[in-house]
Amino acid sequence: MTSLLWQRPRPGPFCELFFVLCIFTLLLGLFDVATADHHGSRLRKIGTDQHKDIWRTLALEKSERPYHHLGLGLHSQNPNLDPLTLWAERLKSTTESVGTSRSKGSQRPRFHTYARVHHAGRTGDLIARPTRQTLQSLTDLSNEVSHLLSPGDLGTSTMSRSAAVSSGRRENMTDIINSVVIKGEFGAVITGRINKTTEYLFEFFYNSSQLEKKAVRVTVSSADSDYTNPLLVVVRQQRGVLSWQLPLEPPASNVILEEYRTVSRTLCPVKNYKIMLEGSLDTKQRLFIDLSTSSPQNITYSVTAVFDDHFHIELHKNQTFEITPAEPVFYEFVFTDTVEMVLVKANAEDDFCAMVAIQNITCPVFDSEENVQYGNFYQTMTYQAGITVRRSDYPNGFFIVVVMLSNDEPCSSNYQHVYRIRKKEVTLLVEEKITKVQYLSAIFAGLGFCAFFYIVTIVLGCMSYIRAKRKQPRERSMLDDSIIGSEDLASPGPSPSYAAISGRSEGDDKDLPSPLPRTVSDSSLDEDDIDMLTDAESEKEIYRTKAFLYVSDLARKDMRVLTKKSELYIWGLITVGVFYAVPVMQLVITYQRVLDETGNQDLCYYNFWCAHPLGPLSDFNHVFSNISYILFGILFIAVCARRNHHHKLAVQADYKIDKYYGIPQHFGIFYAMGGSLIMEGLLSACYHICPNNSNYQFDTSFMYVISVLSMLKIYQTRHPDINASASAVYSALAFAVLLGVIGVVAGTVYFWIIFGFIHVISCLLLSGHIYYMGRWKCDLSVFRRFKSWFLSEISYPWGMLRPMYCDRIVLLLLGNAANWGLAIYGMVSTPSDFASYLLIIFLTNLLLYIAFYIIMKLRHGERLLLQSVVYLVLCLFGWGAAIFFYVHHTTTWALTPAHSRQYNQECLLLHFYDTHDIWHFLSAGAMFFGFMLLLTLDDDRALIPREKIPVF
């Protein structure tokens, strides 16, 4: 019943319509709130806790600045005024104050205004943006009422398009940056003032055809800017952007020695960028220079853009210019059809440190101190520099970049220019290198120099063979008993004097008859056939301590044993050479690869003004000139082999030659000397692949070997039984090389003192060994022996001061005086080139020994054959000429690479060889003639019995 009494009233049609309208209105309100009413703005990063602030900001903007969302920066108290009308009135007032107007046809394309977003430190900042319809209306209106300003109008008023963007807070809404666009003219100087409220954009127009042989250079200066609020410069082209600040910020690792308030940069031509244009380059090009600063105070500026008419460098024409650390330059060079290789030379009158680089003709160009090393090849420079460039590496041409560094540390760590304006005047010159025909001609000329000596040697050998064939053979040997005079077969007379026993010296034996020569009847010294007297005579202490020795006293060992012992020198040399040369070649090849990959030409000390590349080698001519050592070494080995062959034939004809006559012939050390000359050429070539301080020892190691082997050969000539073994010699040389490495790596004062003492002690020990013919031993009993000698000679004091062997004591005194002097010089001066110092020690002893040997030979009535005299003269002449060219060095790694290049010189011979190349050829020839001198020095003793050949 209840349900029947109560019934829900049925809604009428008006109620239903009202309900639908309410819902629709509510949806529209929500949509309006979501879109921030008619502002058209979007919310960025709105957090839950910041909703109230955002809505408060929206309400504030809506009530007080209803048109700020248009980005116009208009402040009007009339909310009903049309924003387009406000902007038109503002533009009209600006143009009327200028008093100039231009036709619509002369207008340039417009730029959108800059809008700086102020961040208030809140994540809910709003950025107001105009709607698309509003922007289109503003653009149409701007095209109708805008006018351009010339640079002369800058001081009065400008056409300013400014934009202010809300930062989310009312107090930051008043910061406005005025962006001013000014049309510039090339060659005109634009000056003015700027602060943080203004940003200037200078626009320049030019035709792309003007950049065929020219480039644009922009210069900006500001006298009162500072590092706190510098003047920021941005230069824009169609392709590429360049920026810097004033004053110029130096590299982070450098100390600020001077503030540079003027910066001048050359712009890379747009056509040279790496990525090719999809279409053709625009004929009408625009250049923009943007200036801005954060300084609240006005700072002055000056802007200039000019065309560099000398951007393209021509062949064989000087280009002189000035650079500073803030004003680098680069120029363009393009190969002509007939040029395959050029040399880029740079000269300067001061020693400020700069850098010269070669870069591919593409943009961007690395022309600042921070990035100049990122180019292809570069080198430091003080007075001069030079880089050889091949057309095959740069077929389209290359850029020559010259940058002055802000300090001198890369060029020299010892000094720094202070209180001087860092400005450097440089002269560039691009020269054509030699052609392929000249290249080949120089190579064959070097080979011809060595081939000449081969031809002369072959001709002389043929003449000697023909002369020997024409001689009639004798029935009897020349070396039989008939050559021994009757006076030599006389009665024995008094026995030889033994100074070690009687104490008589060489001068006491002058009145004694000469000992008997060994004739054919003498038997070989077989230990089973000697009696007691002969056994006493054969004791080494007795024979070797005689006051006057003959070669027969020191040639008592079996020749076959001595020959085998001598041959160990060549086998030892081959072993040492292989194990030494292989890692050396690997190292220098790595040096060359590092140079090619990094482009750092300071790694190697070349004579860049006379460096001719070939294949992977950057300096082929200095490597090739070492072939003279190799060819002369081969020639000397061939001469020794021929001489050894003839000696064996003579021994087969008459066995007495090898036992009783002349100097014992051992060719093992001669072969080793020739092999050392070959290894010297090979390792010197390795050194010249990339010469520097670290691998200079490769160039001198086998010079040590040559010096020591030459001294050993001279000593072996008349001391065949007591010559040093090959193992001992190479061990001593290994120790010398080790000292050379230590001297290069850690050549401190303490090292020089220790080396000086080692040098002096070694000389004393070697002197004792030479003076007593190997019978003196340095052991614990040396003091006991000295005491016994002193007690036995104390009764005759003057005899103690009289030497037992006068000739030997003279040699040893001269040698010790020279070596002690060199040791003292090393400890006092501590020269930086230890390898050369060590080589001087060896060469000094060698020259003293050769001079002593020749003088003693003449003193004992012996003579030099004409052949030996010719070799001596040629050797002296060759060494004199070689040293003359050596002292005129073209590089020195004792200095820094930049300072070493100040010694670079032009090629002296055939436009291919410099003074160091000539040194290679002449010194190789001098060493060959020196070897030939040692080989033929005792040819006058070939038919003399060994009992008559004195030992000295």
Residue pairs with C-beta under 8 A, 6 or more apart in sequence:
36 42
36 43
36 58
37 58
37 62
39 58
39 61
39 62
39 69
39 128
40 69
40 129
40 130
40 131
41 69
41 126
41 127
41 128
41 129
42 127
42 129
43 54
43 124
43 126
44 123
44 124
44 125
44 126
44 127
45 123
45 124
46 54
46 123
46 124
47 123
47 124
50 122
50 123
50 124
53 122
53 124
53 168
54 124
54 126
57 126
57 166
57 168
57 169
58 126
60 170
61 68
61 69
61 128
61 166
65 75
65 173
66 79
67 74
67 76
67 83
67 86
68 74
68 128
68 164
68 166
68 173
69 128
69 129
69 130
70 83
70 128
70 130
70 134
70 138
71 113
71 115
71 128
71 129
71 130
71 163
71 164
71 165
72 83
72 86
72 87
72 138
72 163
73 162
73 163
73 164
73 176
74 83
74 86
74 87
74 90
76 86
83 134
84 137
84 138
84 141
87 138
87 141
88 141
88 145
91 141
91 142
91 145
91 146
92 145
94 157
94 159
94 160
95 101
95 145
95 146
95 147
95 159
97 156
97 157
98 147
98 149
98 153
98 156
98 157
98 159
100 147
100 149
100 153
101 147
102 147
102 148
104 143
106 148
107 143
107 146
107 148
108 148
108 183
108 203
110 139
110 142
110 143
110 146
111 161
111 181
111 201
113 161
113 162
113 163
113 179
114 163
114 177
114 179
114 199
115 163
115 164
115 165
116 163
116 164
116 165
116 175
116 177
117 125
117 127
117 165
117 167
118 125
118 165
118 166
118 167
118 168
118 172
118 175
119 125
119 167
120 167
120 168
120 169
120 172
122 168
124 168
125 167
125 168
126 166
126 168
127 165
127 166
128 165
128 166
130 138
146 159
147 159
148 159
148 183
149 157
149 158
149 159
149 181
149 182
149 183
150 183
151 182
151 183
151 184
151 185
151 188
151 190
154 180
154 182
154 190
154 192
155 192
158 180
158 182
159 180
159 181
160 178
160 179
160 180
161 179
161 181
162 176
162 177
162 178
162 179
163 176
163 177
164 173
164 174
164 175
164 176
166 173
167 173
176 197
177 196
177 197
177 198
177 199
178 197
178 198
178 199
179 199
179 201
180 198
180 199
180 200
180 201
181 201
181 203
182 190
182 200
182 201
182 202
182 203
183 202
183 203
183 204
184 190
184 202
184 203
184 204
184 289
184 303
184 305
185 204
186 204
186 206
186 216
186 305
186 306
186 307
187 304
187 305
187 306
187 307
188 304
189 302
189 303
189 304
190 202
190 302
190 303
190 304
191 300
191 301
191 302
191 303
192 200
192 300
192 301
193 298
193 299
193 300
193 301
194 200
194 231
194 291
194 292
194 293
194 295
194 298
194 299
194 301
195 293
195 295
195 296
195 297
195 298
195 299
196 229
196 293
196 294
196 295
196 296
199 290
199 291
199 292
200 290
200 291
200 292
201 288
201 289
201 290
201 291
202 288
202 289
202 290
202 291
202 303
202 305
203 286
203 287
203 288
204 286
204 287
204 288
204 289
204 305
205 284
205 285
205 286
205 287
206 216
206 285
206 287
206 307
207 283
207 284
207 285
208 270
208 271
208 281
208 282
208 283
208 284
208 285
209 283
210 307
211 269
211 270
211 271
211 285
213 309
213 311
213 312
214 307
214 308
214 309
214 311
214 312
215 266
215 267
215 268
215 269
215 307
215 308
215 311
215 332
216 266
216 267
216 287
216 305
216 306
216 307
216 308
217 264
217 265
217 266
217 267
217 305
217 306
217 307
217 308
218 235
218 242
218 264
218 265
218 267
218 287
218 289
218 303
218 304
218 305
219 262
219 263
219 264
219 302
219 303
219 304
219 305
219 306
220 231
220 233
220 246
220 262
220 263
220 264
220 289
220 291
220 301
220 302
220 303
220 304
221 246
221 261
221 262
221 263
221 301
221 302
222 231
222 246
222 247
222 261
222 299
222 300
222 301
222 302
223 261
223 300
224 299
224 300
225 231
225 246
225 247
225 261
225 293
225 295
225 299
226 247
226 295
227 247
227 249
229 293
229 294
229 295
229 296
229 299
230 245
230 246
230 247
230 249
230 293
231 245
231 246
231 291
231 292
231 293
231 295
231 299
231 301
232 243
232 245
232 290
232 291
232 292
232 293
233 243
233 244
233 245
233 246
233 263
233 289
233 290
233 291
234 241
234 242
234 243
234 288
234 289
234 290
234 292
235 241
235 242
235 243
235 265
235 267
235 287
235 288
235 289
235 290
236 242
236 287
236 288
236 289
236 290
237 267
237 270
237 285
237 286
237 287
237 288
238 270
238 281
238 282
238 285
238 286
239 270
239 273
239 363
240 267
240 268
240 270
240 273
240 363
240 364
242 265
242 267
244 263
244 265
246 261
246 262
246 263
246 301
247 259
247 260
247 261
248 259
248 260
248 261
248 263
248 325
248 326
250 256
250 325
250 369
250 406
251 369
251 370
251 406
254 406
254 407
254 409
255 407
257 406
257 407
257 416
257 418
257 422
258 325
258 406
258 421
258 422
260 324
260 325
260 326
262 326
262 327
263 326
263 327
264 326
264 327
265 327
265 328
265 367
266 308
266 311
266 328
266 329
266 330
266 365
266 367
267 287
268 363
268 364
268 365
269 363
270 281
270 285
270 363
271 281
272 361
272 362
272 363
273 362
273 363
273 364
274 362
274 363
287 305
289 303
289 305
291 301
291 303
293 299
310 319
310 331
311 331
311 332
312 331
312 332
312 333
312 334
313 319
313 331
313 332
313 333
313 400
313 428
313 430
314 430
315 336
315 339
315 342
315 430
315 431
315 432
316 429
316 430
316 431
316 432
317 429
317 430
318 427
318 428
318 429
319 331
319 427
319 428
319 429
320 425
320 426
320 427
320 428
321 329
321 402
321 425
321 426
321 428
322 423
322 424
322 425
322 426
323 329
323 354
323 402
323 403
323 404
323 423
323 424
323 426
324 404
324 422
324 423
324 424
325 369
325 403
325 404
325 405
325 406
325 422
327 404
328 367
328 368
328 369
328 372
328 401
328 402
328 403
328 404
329 367
329 401
329 402
330 359
330 365
330 367
330 399
330 400
330 401
330 402
331 399
331 400
331 428
332 361
332 397
332 398
332 399
332 400
333 342
333 344
333 397
333 398
333 399
333 400
333 430
334 361
334 396
334 397
335 342
335 391
335 394
335 395
335 397
339 391
339 432
340 390
340 391
340 392
340 433
340 435
340 436
341 388
341 389
341 390
341 391
341 432
341 433
341 434
341 613
342 388
342 389
342 430
342 431
342 432
342 433
343 386
343 387
343 388
343 389
343 430
343 431
343 432
343 433
343 609
344 356
344 358
344 386
344 387
344 388
344 389
344 400
344 428
344 429
344 430
345 384
345 385
345 386
345 428
345 429
345 430
345 431
345 609
346 356
346 381
346 384
346 385
346 386
346 402
346 426
346 427
346 428
346 429
347 383
347 384
347 426
347 427
347 429
348 354
348 381
348 382
348 383
348 384
348 424
348 425
348 426
348 427
349 383
349 425
350 383
350 424
350 425
351 382
351 383
351 408
351 411
351 899
352 382
352 404
352 408
352 417
352 422
352 423
352 424
353 380
353 381
353 382
353 404
353 405
353 407
353 408
353 409
353 410
353 411
353 412
353 898
354 380
354 381
354 382
354 402
354 403
354 404
354 405
354 424
354 426
355 369
355 372
355 373
355 378
355 379
355 380
355 381
355 401
355 402
355 403
355 404
355 405
355 410
356 378
356 379
356 381
356 385
356 387
356 400
356 401
356 402
357 366
357 372
357 373
357 375
357 376
357 377
357 378
357 379
357 400
357 401
357 402
357 403
357 599
358 375
358 376
358 377
358 378
358 387
358 389
358 394
358 398
358 399
358 400
358 401
359 365
359 366
359 375
359 376
359 398
359 399
359 401
360 375
360 376
360 394
360 396
360 398
360 399
361 394
361 396
361 397
361 398
361 399
365 399
365 401
366 372
366 373
366 374
366 375
366 401
367 401
367 403
368 403
369 403
369 405
369 406
372 378
372 401
372 403
373 599
373 600
375 401
375 599
376 398
376 599
377 387
377 599
377 601
378 401
378 599
378 600
378 601
379 385
379 387
379 600
379 601
379 602
379 608
379 897
379 898
379 901
380 410
380 411
380 602
380 896
380 897
380 898
381 411
381 898
381 901
382 411
382 412
382 898
382 899
382 901
382 902
383 901
383 902
384 609
384 901
384 902
384 904
385 608
385 898
385 901
386 608
386 609
386 611
386 901
386 904
387 601
387 608
388 433
388 608
388 611
388 612
388 613
388 618
389 398
390 613
400 428
400 430
402 426
402 428
404 422
404 423
404 424
405 411
406 422
407 416
408 415
408 416
408 417
409 416
410 898
411 896
411 898
411 899
412 896
412 898
412 899
413 896
433 612
434 442
434 612
434 911
434 912
438 910
438 911
438 912
439 612
439 614
439 912
441 910
442 621
442 909
442 910
442 911
442 912
442 913
443 624
443 912
445 910
446 624
446 625
446 627
446 628
446 913
446 921
447 627
449 628
449 921
450 627
450 628
450 631
450 632
450 635
453 632
453 635
453 925
453 928
454 631
454 635
457 635
457 638
457 639
461 642
476 482
477 653
477 654
477 656
478 654
478 943
479 654
479 656
479 657
479 660
479 661
479 943
480 520
480 654
480 656
481 519
481 520
483 943
484 517
484 519
484 945
488 514
488 516
488 517
489 516
489 519
490 513
492 516
493 512
493 513
494 512
494 513
496 512
496 515
496 546
496 548
497 504
497 508
497 509
497 512
497 546
497 547
497 548
498 542
498 545
498 546
498 547
499 505
499 506
499 545
499 546
499 547
499 548
499 804
499 805
500 541
500 542
500 545
500 546
500 804
501 542
503 799
503 804
504 547
505 547
505 802
505 803
505 804
505 805
505 806
506 547
506 548
506 805
506 806
506 807
507 806
508 547
509 547
509 548
514 947
514 948
515 550
515 947
516 947
517 660
517 945
517 947
517 948
518 552
518 659
518 660
518 945
518 946
518 947
519 660
520 656
520 660
522 660
523 529
524 659
525 538
525 556
530 538
536 542
537 543
538 556
540 775
541 775
543 549
543 553
543 554
543 556
544 553
544 554
544 722
544 772
544 773
544 774
544 775
545 772
545 773
545 775
546 553
547 804
547 805
548 950
549 773
549 950
549 951
550 946
550 947
550 948
550 949
550 950
550 951
551 663
551 664
551 718
551 720
551 946
551 947
551 949
551 950
551 951
552 660
552 945
552 946
552 947
552 949
553 951
554 718
554 719
554 720
554 721
554 722
554 773
554 951
555 664
555 720
555 721
555 946
556 721
557 720
557 721
559 658
559 659
559 664
562 664
562 666
562 720
562 721
563 666
563 668
565 668
565 725
565 726
566 666
566 667
566 668
566 669
566 716
567 668
567 671
568 668
568 725
568 726
568 727
569 668
569 669
569 671
569 672
569 709
569 726
569 729
570 668
570 671
570 672
570 675
571 726
572 672
572 726
572 727
572 729
572 730
573 672
573 675
573 676
573 679
573 705
573 730
574 675
576 730
577 675
577 679
577 702
580 679
580 683
580 701
581 679
581 682
581 683
581 686
584 683
584 686
584 695
584 698
585 686
587 695
588 686
588 687
588 689
588 690
588 695
588 698
589 689
591 603
591 604
591 689
591 690
591 692
591 695
592 616
592 617
592 618
592 689
592 690
594 600
594 603
595 601
595 603
595 604
595 618
595 690
596 616
596 618
601 608
601 897
602 897
602 898
603 690
603 692
604 618
604 619
604 690
604 691
604 692
605 691
605 692
605 891
605 892
605 893
605 897
605 900
606 618
606 619
606 622
606 691
606 891
607 619
607 622
607 890
607 891
607 903
607 904
607 905
607 914
607 916
608 901
608 904
609 890
609 904
609 905
609 906
609 907
610 621
610 890
610 904
610 905
610 906
610 907
610 908
610 912
610 913
610 914
611 618
611 619
611 621
611 622
612 619
612 620
612 621
612 912
613 619
613 620
614 620
617 623
617 689
618 690
619 688
619 689
621 912
621 913
621 914
621 917
622 688
622 691
622 914
622 916
622 917
622 920
623 685
623 688
623 689
624 685
625 913
625 916
625 917
625 920
625 921
626 681
626 682
626 684
626 685
626 688
626 920
627 681
627 685
628 681
628 920
628 921
628 924
628 925
629 677
629 678
629 680
629 681
629 682
629 684
629 920
629 924
629 927
630 677
630 678
630 681
630 682
631 924
632 677
632 924
632 925
632 927
632 928
633 674
633 675
633 676
633 677
633 678
633 680
633 681
633 928
634 674
634 678
635 928
636 670
636 673
636 674
636 677
636 928
636 931
636 932
637 671
637 674
637 675
639 932
639 935
640 667
640 670
640 671
640 674
640 935
643 667
643 935
644 665
644 667
647 657
647 658
647 665
650 657
651 657
651 658
658 664
658 665
660 945
660 946
661 942
661 943
661 944
661 945
661 946
662 938
662 941
662 942
662 943
662 944
662 946
662 949
663 717
663 718
663 938
663 941
663 942
663 949
664 720
666 716
666 720
669 709
669 712
669 713
669 716
670 713
670 931
670 934
670 935
672 709
673 706
673 709
673 710
673 713
673 931
674 931
676 702
676 705
676 706
676 709
677 702
677 706
677 924
677 927
677 928
677 931
679 702
679 705
680 702
680 703
680 706
681 924
683 698
683 699
683 701
683 702
684 698
684 699
684 920
686 695
686 698
687 695
687 696
687 698
687 699
688 699
691 699
691 891
691 893
692 893
693 744
693 893
693 894
694 744
696 744
696 833
696 835
696 893
697 737
697 740
697 741
697 744
697 835
699 835
700 740
700 835
700 836
700 838
700 839
701 737
701 740
703 839
703 842
703 843
704 733
704 736
704 737
704 838
704 839
704 842
705 733
706 927
707 839
707 842
707 843
707 845
707 846
708 729
708 732
708 733
708 842
709 729
710 846
710 850
710 930
710 931
710 934
711 845
711 846
711 849
712 723
712 724
712 729
713 934
714 849
714 850
714 853
714 934
715 723
715 849
716 723
717 937
717 938
718 949
718 950
718 951
718 952
719 773
719 951
722 773
722 774
736 838
739 755
739 758
739 838
740 834
740 835
740 838
742 751
743 751
743 755
743 834
743 835
743 837
743 838
744 834
744 835
747 830
747 832
747 834
749 830
752 826
752 827
752 830
753 827
755 823
755 826
756 823
756 824
756 826
756 827
759 819
759 822
759 823
759 826
759 841
760 819
760 820
760 823
763 815
763 816
763 819
763 820
764 816
765 778
767 812
767 815
767 816
768 776
768 778
769 776
770 808
770 811
770 812
771 805
771 808
771 809
771 812
790 800
793 799
793 800
794 800
803 809
807 856
807 952
808 952
810 852
811 848
811 849
811 852
811 952
814 848
814 852
815 845
815 848
815 849
818 844
818 845
818 848
819 841
819 844
819 845
822 837
822 840
822 841
822 844
826 837
831 837
832 894
833 894
850 934
853 937
853 952
854 864
854 872
854 937
856 952
857 864
857 937
857 938
857 952
858 864
860 950
860 952
862 940
862 941
863 940
864 872
864 937
864 940
865 936
865 939
865 940
867 936
867 939
868 933
868 936
868 937
868 939
871 929
871 930
871 932
871 933
871 936
872 929
872 933
874 925
874 926
874 929
875 926
875 929
875 930
875 933
877 926
878 922
878 923
878 925
878 926
878 929
879 923
879 926
879 930
881 922
882 918
882 919
882 922
882 923
882 926
885 915
885 916
885 918
885 919
885 922
886 915
886 916
886 919
886 923
888 905
888 915
889 903
889 915
889 916
890 903
890 904
890 905
890 914
890 915
890 916
891 900
891 901
891 903
891 904
891 916
892 900
892 903
893 900
905 914
905 915
906 914
907 913
907 914
908 914
908 915
908 918
909 917
909 918
913 921
941 949
